[in-house]
Amino acid sequence: MSSDLKSMKCKACEGGVDPLSLDDAGVFLKQTPGWEIDREKMEIRRTFAFSNFYETMAFVNALAWVAHVEDHHPDFEVGYKTCDVRYSTHAIGGLSINDFICAAKLNALLGQ
């Protein structure tokens, strides 16, 4: 399961498959520095911090582009210098590889 997540493409998930186990999610988590698993909500999350509002909004626009291209959409909250991003695959009620692919792509936007 150790592929380069940022070079992968999300696959449509309409349900009917099991969410990742916590062990499998942990393997992908190691490839997405800065992200953490919320075991209660079965999602991954990360807060991105920026120097100013302009940088924050530039990131949000890039996040929107990634979501559009991958057709996998996060929940997020935007503040003046922060953006809290949460991924979960709602169709399966837990985590899928798509969540980690998008997390890796957001990290890559910032050179991480």
C-alpha positions as CSV (number, residue, x, y, z in Angstrom):
1,M,0.0,0.0,0.0
2,S,2.9,2.4,-0.3
3,S,2.3,4.3,-3.5
4,D,2.9,8.0,-4.2
5,L,-0.5,9.3,-3.1
6,K,-0.1,12.7,-4.8
7,S,0.4,11.1,-8.2
8,M,-2.8,8.9,-7.8
9,K,-6.3,9.8,-9.0
10,C,-9.4,9.5,-6.9
11,K,-11.9,6.9,-8.0
12,A,-15.6,7.5,-7.7
13,C,-17.1,5.9,-4.5
14,E,-20.8,5.4,-4.4
15,G,-20.8,3.1,-1.4
16,G,-20.9,-0.7,-1.4
17,V,-17.3,-1.0,-0.2
18,D,-15.9,-1.1,3.3
19,P,-14.1,1.9,4.8
20,L,-10.3,1.5,5.4
21,S,-9.4,-0.2,8.7
22,L,-7.5,1.9,11.2
23,D,-4.4,-0.1,10.4
24,D,-4.6,0.7,6.7
25,A,-5.5,4.3,7.3
26,G,-2.4,4.5,9.5
27,V,-0.2,3.4,6.6
28,F,-1.6,6.2,4.5
29,L,-1.4,8.6,7.3
30,K,2.4,8.1,7.4
31,Q,2.5,9.4,3.8
32,T,0.5,12.6,4.7
33,P,2.6,14.5,7.3
34,G,0.6,17.0,9.3
35,W,-2.7,15.2,9.1
36,E,-4.3,13.3,11.9
37,I,-7.1,10.8,12.2
38,D,-10.2,11.7,14.2
39,R,-11.3,8.2,15.3
40,E,-14.6,9.4,16.7
41,K,-15.7,11.1,13.4
42,M,-13.7,8.7,11.2
43,E,-12.1,11.5,9.2
44,I,-8.7,13.0,8.7
45,R,-8.0,16.6,9.4
46,R,-5.3,19.3,9.3
47,T,-5.2,23.0,10.1
48,F,-3.1,24.9,7.6
49,A,-1.6,28.2,8.8
50,F,-0.7,31.2,6.6
51,S,0.9,34.6,7.0
52,N,-2.2,36.6,5.9
53,F,-5.7,36.5,4.5
54,Y,-4.5,36.6,0.9
55,E,-2.4,33.5,1.3
56,T,-5.3,31.7,3.1
57,M,-7.7,32.5,0.2
58,A,-5.2,31.5,-2.4
59,F,-4.9,28.1,-0.7
60,V,-8.7,27.8,-0.5
61,N,-8.9,28.4,-4.2
62,A,-6.3,25.8,-4.9
63,L,-8.1,23.4,-2.5
64,A,-11.3,24.0,-4.5
65,W,-9.5,23.1,-7.7
66,V,-8.1,19.9,-6.3
67,A,-11.6,19.0,-5.1
68,H,-13.0,19.7,-8.5
69,V,-10.4,17.8,-10.4
70,E,-10.5,14.8,-8.1
71,D,-14.3,15.0,-7.6
72,H,-13.7,14.4,-3.9
73,H,-14.8,17.3,-1.6
74,P,-13.6,18.2,1.9
75,D,-15.4,20.0,4.6
76,F,-13.4,23.1,5.6
77,E,-13.5,26.2,7.7
78,V,-11.7,29.3,6.8
79,G,-10.3,31.9,9.1
80,Y,-8.1,35.0,8.6
81,K,-4.9,33.1,8.7
82,T,-6.0,29.4,8.9
83,C,-7.9,26.8,7.0
84,D,-9.1,23.7,8.8
85,V,-9.6,20.8,6.3
86,R,-11.5,17.5,7.0
87,Y,-11.8,14.6,4.7
88,S,-14.1,11.6,5.0
89,T,-15.8,9.5,2.4
90,H,-19.4,10.0,3.3
91,A,-20.7,7.3,0.9
92,I,-19.0,4.6,3.0
93,G,-19.2,6.2,6.4
94,G,-15.4,6.3,7.0
95,L,-12.1,6.8,5.3
96,S,-11.1,5.7,1.8
97,I,-7.8,6.1,-0.1
98,N,-9.4,9.1,-1.8
99,D,-9.2,11.0,1.4
100,F,-5.5,10.4,1.6
101,I,-4.9,11.1,-2.1
102,C,-6.4,14.6,-1.6
103,A,-4.6,15.2,1.6
104,A,-1.3,14.4,-0.2
105,K,-2.2,16.7,-3.0
106,L,-2.9,19.6,-0.6
107,N,0.5,19.0,1.2
108,A,2.1,19.1,-2.3
109,L,0.6,22.5,-2.9
110,L,2.7,23.8,-0.1
111,G,5.8,21.8,-1.1
112,Q,5.5,19.3,1.7
